[in-house]
Amino acid sequence: MGMGSKVDGERDFQRVCHWLRERCGIDYRDNKRELLEHRMLRVCARARLGSMAELAERLEHGADNALQLAVLHGASTNHTYFYREPQVLEFFAQVIVPTLPRDARLWSAAASSGDEAYSVAMLACEALGADAATLAILGTDISAVMIEAAERGVYPAARVEALPPALRERYLQPCGDGQLRVREALRAMCTFRRLNLKATPLPFKRNFHVVFCRNVLYYFDRAQQRATVEAIYDVTEPGGWLLTSVTEPLRDLGTRWLPVQGGVYRKAG
């Protein structure tokens, strides 16, 4: 594949990086740059694009939805980790958890390999102590492979780097080969199931008190984004909460959710 001069190639790669940051907040650190470049070259090859410049132009033009999804999937695959976007999680721990009923139901709606659901369980345990065991935490994902990984609860050390050390020590245990396993008591709080968020109305018989739907809405077009968060509204208790990524604002979607602060919304009632 002819990728042009090194300077041109770098500039065009940075255009792709800029598009990713603007579109979904994904921002690879320097030590992951090679990985992202490799994944974007693979997208170019599959889409039969001749250069990174052509990829950047197509993204900036914004007309090729399939290509945009391929780039988003390529960039975000396994781009999940414990304690992601701590400002939203800390609002959950400090403001929401103390108000929850003992039998509250929590849903991690794009659970990937379980990092978010287990992070939420840790914060609930920190705030409530033994009472947290009465909470029900559901994690769902479209991928059966991800659900299996979540149920195993085994992660490489790099995935838990963002966790405060005290939480790492309390809720994870080494299990060989530099990996860590979520302790049994925490795994017992979380159930994982396969679910496609686009399959609305959502198939739940009981409503949730808190729903996390973070870092997935940018995969959808605006109509689907609105349909998804409205379907979540319908399965949330009055006065319940929706927590999104701070890079996925709902304000322009015309939903029934009431904004509280960046990434935090509430149902009336």
N, C-alpha and C positions, 0 to 999 in steps of 0.2 A: 504494500500500500504506500503510495507516495505521499508523505506527510509534510513536504515542503521544508524550508529551512528550519533550523532548531529554534530561532527566535520567533518565526511565524507560528511554528507548532506550539510553542509555549504560550504565545498570545491567544491562539485559538482555544487551547486547553483551558486557559483562564476564563475565557468567555463562557465555556461550558460550566466551569465552577461557579461563575457568577450567576448563571441561570439557575443552577441548583440551589444556591443560597437564597435567591429571590423567590423561587417557586416553593421551596419546602424547608428551608432552614438547614439543609444538610451542608456541613462544612467540614471537610476532611482535614485533619491535622497534617503537618508536614510529613510525619512518619508514615502516613497512610496515602500520601500523594501517588506513589507508584501503583498502589492497588487500584485507586480510582482511575488513573490513566489507562491501566490495563483493561479495566472493565469497560471504559468508554471506547477503546479501540475494538473491543469485542462487539459492542453495539454497532459500531461503524461497519464491521465485517458482515454482521448478520443483516444489516439494512442495505448492504452494498453501496455504502458511501465511500467516496474516494479519499477523504481527508477529514481531519478534525475540524477544519474550517467549514466544510460542508455540513457537518453535524451541528456546529455552532449556529450557522445561518438558518438551518431548518428549525432549530429550537427557538431562536429569536423571532422567526417569522410566525411561529405559533400555530400553524395550520395542520401539522401532522401529529394527531393525537396518539397514534400507535407508537410513533417514535418517542414522543415525550414519556409515555408509560414505560417504554423499554429503558430509557435513560434513568427514570425514577427507580425502577426495579433494580437496575444494575447498581445504582449508587447506594440504595438503601438496604440491599440484601445483607442480612446479618448486622446492619448498622443499628443495633439495639444493645442496650446495656442497663445495668442496675442504676437506679437513682438518676434517671435521665430528666433534665429540666427540673432541678431541685426546687425552684421557686414555686412551681405548681404543687409539687409533693408536700412542701412545707406548709402551704396554705391548707391542704387537706389535713395534715397532721395537727396543726395548731387551731384551725377554725372549725373544720367540719367534724373531725372524729369525736370531739367532746359532746357534740349534739346528737350523735347517732343512737338509735335504739339498740338494745342488746342483740336483737335478731336482725340487724341491718344486712341488706344484700348489696354487694358491691360487684361491679362488672368491669373487667378489663376487656374492652371490645375489639382491640386489635393486639392480642396478647403476644404474638410472635412466639418466642421460645420461653415465655414466662417471666422474663426479667421484671416487667412492670407489676404483674400480679404479686410476685414475691416481695418486691420493694414496698408495695402498699401493705402487704401483710406485716412486714417488719415494722413499719411506722405505726400501724394499729396496735401491735404488741407493745411497742415502746410507750404509747399513750395510755393504753387500757390495761396493761399487764395481763393477768390470767383471763380477764373478761373478754379479751379479743377472740378467744377460742369460740365464742358464740356467734361471731360474724361469719357470713357465707361469702366467699370470694370466688367468682366465676371468671375464667379467662377463656376467650374464644379467638379463633383464627381460621382463616380460609384454608390454611395448609395443614394437612394431616401430619406431615413431617415435623412441623413446628410444634404441634400439639404433643406429639410423642416426646420431643425434646423437653417441653415444659414439664411433662409428667415425670421425666427422669430427674430433672432439677440438678443437672451437673453442668458446670460452666468453667471455661478457662479463666485463669486469674485476671486476664486483661478485661474481662467483661464486668468485673466487680470493682475496678479501680476507683470509680466515682463514689462508691459507698463509703460513708464515714467508717473509720477503722473499728469503732466500737460495735457497729452493726455487723460488719464482716465477722468479727470474732464470735458474736453471740448467735448468729443465725446460719453460718456456713461452716462446714468442716472439710478439711483436706481429704481427698480420696485418691491420691496418687497421680503421677504424671502432671503435676502442677495444676490440677483441677480441684474445684471446690464443689461440694454438694450442699444443697439446702437441707437444713435439719428437718427431721421427720415431723416435729410438731408444727412447723411452718407449712410443710407440704400438705399436712392434713387439713389446713384451713382453705386450701385452694383446689378447685375442680377445673379441669380443662376440657373443652369440647370444640369440635369443628363447627364453624358457622360462617356463612357468606353474608356480610352486612348488607349486600344489595337485595337479599331475599326478604323484602318487606311485604306485609307487616311482620315484625319480629316474633318468633314463636315462643314467647314466654308467658306462663300463666300467672306469675307473681312479679310485681314491679320491683325496681331497684331504687336504693336510696342514693347511691353515687355511681356514676358511669364515667370511666376513663375512655376517651376515644381520641388518642393522641398519635400524631405522625402517621395517619392513614388517609385523612380526608384529601390530602393533596394528590392522591391517586385518582380522585374522581373529578368529573366536570361539575360545574356549579349546580346543575339540576340534581345530580346524584348526591352532592354534598348536602343540599337542602333536604332531599328525601331521607337521607340517612339520619341527620340530627333530629328531624321531625319524628321519624320512627322511634328514635331513642327517647324523645320527649314522651311519646305515648306509653312507654314501658318504664317510666320513672315516677316515683311517688311524688305527690304534691309537696313542694318545698325541697325536692331533691336536687342533686347537683350534677352538672356535666363538666368534666375537666378535659380540655383539649390542649394541643400544643400551642404555645404562645405565637407560633408562626402560622396558625390556622384560624384566623378571626372569623367569627360567624356574623358580624355586624351587618354585612352587606347581603346576607342570604335571605333576610326577611323571615326569620324563624320566630317561634314563640318563646325561645329562651331569653332570659333577662341577663344582660352582662353584669358581672360583679367586678372583675378585673381581668388583666390579660390571661387568657386560657381558662377562665373560671366563669361558669354560667349557672343560673338557677331557674328551676321551674316555679311558677307562681303557686302560692298556697301555703 
